[in-house]
Amino acid sequence: MPDDWRRHLTSLGDGTMRIKAHGKMRVDARLVTNEQHLQLHADDRGPEQLINAASLPGIVGEAWGMADWHFGYGLPIGGVVATDTEYGDLGGAISPGGVGFDINCGVRMLALDATADDIPNLKKLAGRIAGRVPAGASGKGGVNISMHELELLIQGGAPAACELGYGFDEDLRHLESGGHLETVNSDISHRAKERGLRALGTLGSGNHFLELQTVGKTVDVATAEQWGLYEGQLVAMIHSGSRGLGHQVCSDHVRKLERTYKKHEQGWRNEEWGYDIADRQLAAAPFHSTEGEAYFDAMNAAANFAFANRSALAHRLRQVLKLELGVDGEARTLYDVAHNIAKVEIHDIDGAQCTCCVHRKGATRAFSGDSNGIAINHQSSGQPVLIPGDMGTGSWVMAGPRQGQNKAFGSSCHGAGRALSRSEAKKTIDGKALKKELENRGIRVHASTPNVLSEEAPDAYKNVDDVIQLTEQAGLARPVVRLSPLAVIKG
């Protein structure tokens, strides 16, 4: 029956609910939610995908759905699962569908030493940014780079972008993993490279955006001061990823792996590895297999391009800010976080250390200050966690725990999460009317089409404040400051 999983659901009273392992599940599933939140977002497909993921070979801990979970490809967006890299002969599963097509879609946040009062003309500034930062699906207007330069970027990430003049060395210590993941072969298809050649320094479409914001309510004053944030301050969020290059990398590996699985009883089976999966969209390879290593290496290459892309986008934004605001336009990187990524990390599982391949799809790290892999400048505060909301409500900056990694493999939500599908939003929301409403509220909006505004309307998303409250209650991260939108550039 479609709602069978609800018979195994219990509230833990801490902002989470557990779906007890049943059927072919190897571990429990856990949703960051409460009964009211669950009733508001009752689409069963997301939790059902999480249940499917809980049967992946080598999975450990629990399969997590962050408070912004919603239906995706294979694994729900907002899904976090970890597998033991040393499980069996070749290691636990690594699944491209568990990472997502937009590899290292992420957020970079810049902070200015200025306020909205320092902007002489917001309409002009927003127009200049929209003119300088290309948005939309085409990739038109990307930075002109050679194939050799592209190779440098997919191998070197943000540091390589800095070498090419897109970013500052000072930025690098404020980027997750320093903006660079190790790749051995960088073996991605020619088609993926062709798509990357046109895309550097472009936002893309859908939920990608550049947003100029102001710091509003401050919840954690000490941490805000430590990070140089104050009420009324101008900040900017850039949400983009690896563009067509990353999408092609995922498509290439998804197709290869899905062809190796045949229908078997109530699921899918790969005879070579003895892998049984519940959903073909979760097609996976053992981490240490030839196929698993090839995907992981290619994924890291695509992730490096995403770090470089956000560096180029920040560079373009800085050029406009400096031109329009002078010295007040100088912007420093607060942090840059990755979504849609698989990373090898050490975690405590049932009292023993485990080398895990942690898949975060539409989820972000929220590492504690005393964890491995966090920069020295965040060891007393915990890692900054950047949570975009919606363009009419606001966004949040949170922090990982000061001490003690959280129980979700050091993970948190990555945004508000969709409440309506794109098709539903287009049917019910008038994009032109929404633009007028937002601008009447003082929020400048630049979007390529009214359909984009309909799909990305505030009503298409969960209430970001509720998502933050549940995330805090679950002990995954703590709120620092709330941000209010001032100007929005969308594709």
C-alpha positions in Angstrom: 0.0 0.0 0.0 1.3 3.5 -0.8 1.4 4.8 2.7 2.7 1.5 4.3 5.8 3.4 5.7 3.5 5.5 7.9 2.8 2.4 10.0 6.5 2.3 10.9 6.7 6.0 11.7 7.3 7.3 15.2 8.1 10.8 16.5 11.3 11.2 18.5 10.2 14.6 20.0 13.4 16.3 18.9 12.3 17.7 15.5 12.8 14.3 13.8 10.6 11.3 13.1 11.9 7.8 12.5 10.8 5.2 9.9 11.7 1.9 11.4 13.6 -0.4 9.1 11.1 -2.8 7.4 11.0 -4.9 4.2 14.4 -4.6 2.5 15.6 -1.6 4.5 19.1 -2.2 6.0 18.9 0.8 8.3 16.2 3.1 9.7 15.2 6.3 7.8 14.9 9.6 9.7 13.0 12.7 8.7 13.7 16.2 10.1 10.1 17.0 10.7 7.2 17.0 13.1 3.5 16.0 12.6 2.4 19.4 11.6 5.2 19.9 9.0 4.6 16.3 7.7 0.9 17.0 7.2 1.7 20.2 5.3 4.0 18.4 2.9 2.3 15.0 2.6 3.7 13.9 -0.8 4.7 10.3 0.0 7.3 10.0 -2.8 10.2 11.7 -1.0 10.0 9.4 2.1 9.5 6.4 -0.2 12.7 7.3 -2.0 14.5 7.6 1.3 13.2 4.1 2.2 14.6 2.8 -1.1 18.0 4.4 -0.3 18.0 2.7 3.1 18.5 -0.6 1.3 21.7 0.4 -0.5 24.5 -2.1 -0.1 26.9 -1.0 2.6 24.7 1.7 4.0 25.4 2.7 7.7 23.8 4.8 10.4 20.4 6.1 9.2 19.1 7.4 5.9 18.3 11.1 6.5 15.8 13.5 5.0 16.5 17.1 5.9 13.6 19.5 6.7 13.7 20.7 3.1 13.2 17.2 1.6 11.2 16.8 -1.6 10.9 14.3 -4.4 14.0 14.0 -6.7 15.7 11.5 -8.9 16.4 8.3 -7.0 17.2 10.0 -3.7 15.0 12.9 -2.5 16.5 16.4 -2.5 17.4 16.9 1.1 18.6 13.3 1.3 21.8 12.2 3.2 23.0 8.6 3.1 26.4 7.2 4.0 28.0 3.9 2.9 31.0 2.1 4.4 33.8 2.3 1.8 35.2 -1.0 3.2 32.0 -3.0 3.1 32.5 -6.4 1.4 35.2 -7.0 -1.1 34.9 -3.7 -3.1 33.2 -1.3 -0.7 29.7 0.0 -0.2 27.7 1.7 -2.9 28.3 5.1 -4.5 25.3 6.2 -6.5 25.2 9.1 -9.0 21.5 9.4 -8.4 22.2 9.8 -4.7 24.4 12.9 -5.6 22.3 14.5 -8.2 22.7 15.9 -11.7 23.9 19.4 -10.8 27.1 18.3 -9.1 28.3 20.7 -6.4 25.4 23.0 -6.8 26.3 25.3 -3.9 26.2 28.7 -2.4 28.9 31.4 -1.9 28.2 34.3 0.4 30.0 37.6 0.2 29.9 40.3 2.9 30.4 44.1 2.3 31.3 46.7 4.9 28.3 48.8 3.8 24.5 49.1 4.2 21.6 49.6 1.9 21.9 53.4 2.6 25.3 53.3 0.7 23.5 52.3 -2.5 22.9 55.4 -4.5 20.4 53.8 -6.9 19.2 50.2 -6.2 17.4 49.9 -9.6 20.5 50.9 -11.5 22.7 48.6 -9.4 20.4 45.6 -9.8 20.3 46.3 -13.6 24.1 46.4 -13.8 24.4 43.1 -11.9 21.8 41.5 -14.2 23.7 42.8 -17.2 27.1 41.5 -15.9 26.0 38.1 -14.5 24.4 36.0 -17.2 21.4 33.9 -16.1 19.3 31.4 -18.0 19.7 27.9 -19.4 21.7 28.8 -22.5 25.1 29.7 -20.9 25.3 32.7 -23.2 27.7 35.3 -21.9 30.1 32.9 -20.1 33.8 33.7 -19.6 35.8 33.0 -22.8 38.2 30.2 -21.9 40.3 27.7 -23.8 40.1 23.9 -23.5 43.5 24.0 -21.8 42.1 26.5 -19.2 39.1 24.3 -18.7 41.3 21.4 -18.0 43.1 23.5 -15.4 39.8 24.3 -13.7 38.4 20.8 -13.5 41.7 19.6 -12.0 42.4 22.7 -9.8 39.0 24.2 -8.8 38.9 27.6 -7.1 42.7 27.8 -6.7 43.1 27.4 -10.4 40.4 30.1 -11.0 42.4 32.4 -8.8 45.5 31.7 -10.9 43.4 32.8 -14.0 42.4 36.0 -12.3 38.9 35.0 -11.1 39.1 35.3 -7.3 41.6 36.1 -4.5 43.9 33.8 -2.6 42.2 35.1 0.5 38.9 33.6 -0.6 40.3 30.0 -0.5 40.4 29.6 3.3 36.7 30.4 3.4 35.7 27.7 0.9 34.6 24.2 1.7 37.6 21.9 1.1 39.5 25.0 0.0 37.5 25.0 -3.2 39.4 21.9 -4.6 38.7 18.2 -4.6 41.4 15.6 -5.6 41.0 14.1 -9.0 43.3 11.6 -10.6 42.3 11.4 -14.2 39.7 14.1 -14.6 38.2 11.7 -17.2 35.0 13.4 -18.3 33.4 13.1 -21.7 34.2 15.5 -24.6 30.5 16.5 -24.5 30.8 17.5 -20.8 33.9 19.6 -21.6 32.1 21.3 -24.5 29.2 22.3 -22.3 31.7 23.6 -19.7 33.5 25.8 -22.2 30.4 28.0 -22.5 29.3 28.0 -18.9 32.0 29.6 -16.7 30.7 32.6 -14.9 27.0 31.9 -15.6 24.2 31.3 -13.1 22.0 28.9 -15.0 18.3 28.5 -14.6 15.7 27.1 -12.2 16.5 27.8 -8.5 19.9 29.3 -9.3 20.2 32.9 -8.4 22.3 35.9 -7.3 20.7 37.8 -4.5 21.7 41.1 -2.8 20.5 41.0 0.8 20.7 42.8 4.1 21.4 41.3 7.5 18.2 41.3 9.5 17.5 39.6 12.8 20.6 38.5 14.6 20.1 35.4 16.8 23.6 34.5 17.8 25.4 37.8 18.4 28.7 36.4 19.4 29.0 34.2 16.2 27.8 37.1 14.0 30.4 39.4 15.4 33.1 36.7 15.0 32.2 36.4 11.3 32.0 40.2 10.8 28.2 40.4 10.3 26.0 43.2 11.7 22.4 44.2 11.3 21.7 46.2 8.2 24.8 45.1 6.4 24.9 44.4 2.7 25.6 40.8 1.7 25.2 38.7 -1.4 24.4 35.0 -2.1 25.4 33.3 -5.3 23.6 29.9 -5.8 25.0 28.0 -8.8 26.9 24.8 -9.7 28.7 22.9 -12.4 26.1 23.8 -15.0 25.9 21.6 -18.1 29.4 20.1 -17.5 28.2 18.5 -14.2 24.8 17.5 -15.6 26.6 15.7 -18.5 29.0 13.9 -16.1 26.0 12.6 -14.0 24.0 11.6 -17.2 27.0 9.7 -18.6 27.5 7.7 -15.4 23.8 7.2 -14.6 23.2 5.7 -18.1 26.2 3.4 -17.8 25.3 2.1 -14.4 21.5 1.8 -15.0 22.2 -0.5 -18.0 24.0 -3.0 -15.7 20.9 -3.6 -13.6 18.1 -6.0 -14.6 14.6 -6.3 -13.1 14.7 -8.8 -10.3 11.8 -9.8 -8.1 10.6 -6.5 -6.6 13.8 -4.5 -7.4 16.9 -4.4 -9.6 20.0 -6.6 -9.5 23.6 -6.3 -10.8 24.9 -9.9 -11.0 28.6 -8.9 -11.2 28.6 -7.2 -7.8 25.6 -9.1 -6.3 24.0 -5.7 -5.7 20.2 -5.5 -5.1 18.6 -2.0 -5.2 15.0 -1.0 -4.8 14.9 1.7 -7.5 16.9 1.7 -10.8 17.4 5.5 -10.4 19.7 4.6 -7.5 21.9 2.5 -9.7 25.2 2.2 -7.8 28.7 0.7 -8.1 30.9 -0.5 -5.3 33.2 2.4 -4.2 36.4 0.6 -5.0 35.2 -0.9 -8.3 36.5 0.5 -11.6 33.0 2.0 -12.2 32.8 3.5 -8.7 36.3 5.0 -8.8 35.6 6.4 -12.3 32.4 8.1 -11.2 34.0 9.5 -8.0 36.9 11.0 -9.9 34.7 12.5 -12.6 32.3 13.9 -9.9 35.3 15.6 -8.2 36.3 17.1 -11.5 32.8 18.5 -12.0 32.8 19.7 -8.4 36.0 21.6 -9.1 34.4 23.3 -12.1 31.5 24.4 -9.8 33.9 25.9 -7.3 35.6 27.7 -10.2 32.3 28.8 -11.6 31.2 30.4 -8.3 34.7 32.1 -8.2 34.0 33.6 -11.6 30.5 34.7 -10.6 31.9 36.4 -7.5 34.5 38.1 -9.5 31.9 39.5 -11.9 29.7 40.7 -9.0 32.7 42.3 -7.3 33.4 44.3 -10.5 29.9 45.7 -10.5 29.9 46.5 -6.8 33.2 48.3 -7.0 32.1 50.3 -10.0 28.8 51.3 -8.4 29.7 51.6 -4.7 33.4 52.5 -4.9 35.3 51.4 -1.8 32.1 50.4 -0.1 31.7 47.7 -2.8 34.7 45.7 -1.7 33.3 42.2 -0.8 34.9 39.4 1.2 34.0 35.8 1.0 32.2 34.7 4.2 31.9 31.0 3.0 31.2 28.7 0.1 29.3 25.4 0.7 28.7 22.5 -1.7 25.4 20.6 -2.2 25.0 17.6 -4.4 28.3 15.9 -3.6 29.7 12.6 -2.2 32.6 12.9 0.1 34.8 10.4 1.9 34.7 11.2 5.7 35.4 9.5 9.0 32.3 9.2 11.2 31.4 7.4 14.4 28.9 4.7 13.7 27.6 2.8 16.8 30.7 3.6 18.7 33.2 2.6 16.0 35.0 4.8 13.4 33.8 4.2 9.8 35.3 5.6 6.6 32.1 6.6 4.9 31.1 7.8 1.4 28.6 10.5 2.5 26.1 11.4 -0.3 24.5 14.8 0.3 21.9 15.6 -2.3 20.3 19.0 -1.7 22.0 19.0 1.7 25.1 20.6 3.0 27.9 20.0 5.5 27.3 21.5 8.9 30.6 20.5 10.6 31.3 21.1 14.2 34.2 23.2 15.3 36.1 20.2 16.7 35.7 18.0 13.6 38.3 17.1 11.1 38.1 18.9 7.8 37.1 22.3 9.1 39.3 25.4 8.6 41.1 26.8 11.6 39.1 30.1 11.4 35.9 28.2 12.2 37.1 25.9 15.0 35.6 28.0 17.8 32.3 28.8 16.0 31.5 25.7 13.9 31.2 25.9 10.1 29.0 28.5 8.5 25.9 27.0 6.9 24.2 29.0 4.1 20.5 28.4 3.8 18.8 30.3 0.9 15.0 30.7 1.5 12.9 32.2 -1.2 13.1 35.5 -3.0 10.2 37.1 -1.2 10.8 35.9 2.4 14.4 35.6 3.3 17.4 33.4 3.9 19.5 32.3 6.9 23.1 31.8 7.9 23.4 29.0 10.5 26.4 27.4 12.1 27.4 23.8 12.8 27.8 22.8 16.4 30.7 24.3 18.4 31.6 20.8 19.6 30.5 17.3 18.7 29.6 16.3 15.1 25.8 16.1 14.6 24.1 12.8 14.2 23.3 13.3 10.5 26.9 12.8 9.4 27.6 16.5 10.1 24.8 17.6 7.7 22.0 20.2 7.4 19.3 21.3 5.1 20.4 23.4 2.1 17.4 25.7 1.6 13.6 26.0 2.2 12.7 23.0 -0.1 9.9 22.9 -2.6 6.3 22.7 -1.5 4.9 22.7 -5.1 6.4 21.1 -8.2 7.5 23.4 -11.0 4.5 22.4 -13.2 2.1 23.0 -10.3 3.6 26.4 -9.6 3.3 27.5 -13.2 -0.4 26.6 -13.2 -1.3 28.4 -10.1 1.1 31.4 -9.8 1.1 34.5 -12.0 4.8 35.4 -12.5 4.1 39.0 -13.8 1.8 39.8 -10.9 4.4 38.3 -8.5 7.2 40.6 -9.9 5.0 43.6 -9.4 4.2 42.6 -5.9 7.8 42.1 -4.9 8.9 45.4 -6.4 6.1 47.1 -4.6 7.8 45.7 -1.4 11.1 47.2 -2.5 12.7 44.0 -3.9 14.2 44.4 -7.4 13.7 41.4 -9.6 15.4 40.4 -12.8 14.3 37.1 -14.4 14.6 35.8 -17.9 10.9 34.7 -18.1 7.7 35.1 -16.1 7.6 31.3 -15.9 10.8 31.3 -13.9 9.2 33.6 -11.4 6.1 31.4 -11.2 8.3 28.3 -10.6 10.4 30.1 -8.0 7.7 32.0 -6.2 7.6 32.1 -2.4 4.4 30.0 -2.4 6.2 27.3 -4.3 8.6 26.7 -1.3 8.3 25.6 2.3 8.4 28.2 5.0 12.1 28.7 5.5 11.7 29.8 9.1 9.9 26.5 9.9 12.8 24.6 8.2 15.3 26.5 10.3 13.4 25.9 13.5 13.2 22.1 12.9 16.9 22.0 11.9 17.8 23.7 15.2 15.5 21.5 17.2 17.1 18.4 15.7 20.5 19.7 16.8 22.0 19.8 13.3 22.9 23.5 13.2 22.1 26.7 15.1 20.7 30.0 13.6 23.0 33.0 13.4 21.4 35.7 11.3 18.3 36.1 9.1 18.8 37.8 5.7 16.2 39.9 3.8 16.2 40.1 0.0 17.0 43.4 -1.7 17.7 42.5 -5.4 17.2 39.1 -7.1 18.8 37.9 -10.4 17.2 34.6 -11.6 17.6 32.6 -14.8 
